[in-house]
Each structure stands twice: as structure tokens, then as C-alpha cells.
Amino acid sequence: MLQSIFKAAGLTLLASSLIPAAAIAGTTRPPKKSSPFSDIFTKDTSINPGWVIAEPNAGSSYGLVKKGLLLDASAQNGGSDLWPLTNYNASMLLQPIMPSTYGWTVTTKISFRVTHDYMGAGLVLTTQTSGFNSSSLFHRFEYGDNPQPGIEGFTNGSPDPSYIPFDGKLVYLCLQKVGETYVFSYSTDGKTWTQVEAVTDDTPYTYIGLISIRQPYDGKLGVDSKPVFSYFKNVTR
């Protein structure tokens, strides 16, 4: 069944099926002595064990497909968001970072068509991998529809002031840290970049990674968010 679904969507599974969220329950602790790393998902045959997989929505799943990592965020079970007014069920792939590191640059390439309101995908900073609540601190940098298609950031769920309209099938996102300043940019070709925002945030984030969200305000419970990430490049300096 999964094979036929992904064939129709133009995706080819590299395994017999996606891994459901229920299969990773209780496996959110990072390995000891972890260090920042890059990952080319189009070359992987399995998920790097250095990643912390956070999928609290039992209807969500993830897996490697021909074009990279598919990080599904389910519209079932109340949705998959990361916002105090809805829920904390977003799908995330996280790796540890040191808050004291002065600077780094991360980039990702996302194949993703925004077809419905309140679906998105991008980069995320957090201080935890599970147990999110109203006191949790996180910063999202995404391409999505909220409720208009575009590129924007969200601090603890609230939209940042900067927003750039965008609607496409492919986008590159870049996040640069210099001290307590984060510069968020996007590109349509991975070469020419447009800055979305430069924000000051002194939160001691301990994780960085990828995020996929889908909150079904539109009532379409059968429509998930299905971004495919080609890579995650992390350059620490």
C-alpha cells in the first residue's frame, strides 16, 4: 500500500515502509559525546544514529526515499504543530549543539509543495527533544503556509516580524549564527540568497535540526505535510 502511494506521488521508498512514530517512542536521548555533523540524505541507506528523532504524533512517520529524507507530519490526532495554542506534536530530526559555540552555518534543500493551510517545513532550534510545553523555548525557520505561502520565522510559536511571500516546489534554507544573532536566508537555486531576517536571540539552544508541521484547521485530516530534505549541512566555526 505504501509503495503504491509513494509511486503516485513521484517518490520511491528505499525501505519496505516508512517508520511510524510509535516505533521510536522512548528513543529521544542523543548518543554520548555527540558533535555537530552534516548528512547527505540522498546518499544514506539508513538514518544516522547521531540524529534524535522526535515524532510525538503517532500518525506521523519518516523514511529515506530516492530524493532524500521524507519527514511526514500527520494531520491526525489533533495535528502536528509546535505552538502553545495548539500542540507540540511536530515531526523533528535533531542533533546536539553547544550553546557556547560562537558561530555556525546550516543549510538544507527541501522539495515541498505547500498545498493546504498550516503546513510547513524548515530548520528549528530547541532546548529539548521531548516534553514540550508552554515554558519550552524554540525558534522555527520555515517555508510554509500560515495561512499564506511564504518564508518566515517563529519564536516560541509567535511569527517573527519578517515575512517573504514564496510559493514553489523547491527551496533552500540557510541559518547562520554569529554570537547571539541568527541570520535566516532562502534561495531557489542554492547559489543566490535572499535574507529573510536577522534576529537577536540569547536562548542557550542545545539542539538544531529539521522540522515538519501540519495543523488541520482546514478540516483535511487526510492531508499530511510531506517535505523531502535532500541534505543537512552543518559548518561550525
Sequence and secondary structure as in RCSB ss.txt:
>XXXX:A:sequence
MLQSIFKAAGLTLLASSLIPAAAIAGTTRPPKKSSPFSDIFTKDTSINPGWVIAEPNAGSSYGLVKKGLLLDASA
QNGGSDLWPLTNYNASMLLQPIMPSTYGWTVTTKISFRVTHDYMGAGLVLTTQTSGFNSSSLFHRFEYGDNPQPG
IEGFTNGSPDPSYIPFDGKLVYLCLQKVGETYVFSYSTDGKTWTQVEAVTDDTPYTYIGLISIRQPYDGKLGVDS
KPVFSYFKNVTR
>XXXX:A:secstr
 HHHHHHHTT  BSSSS EEGGGGTT     TT     EEGGG SS  TTSEEE  STT EEEEETTEEEEEB S
STT B   TTS S  EEEEEE  TT  EEEEEEEEE    SSSEEEEEEEES SS   TT  EEEEEEEESSSEE
EEEEETTEEEEEEEE   SEEEEEEEEETTEEEEEEESSSSS EEEEEEE      EEEEEEEE  TTS TT  B
  EEEEEEEEE 
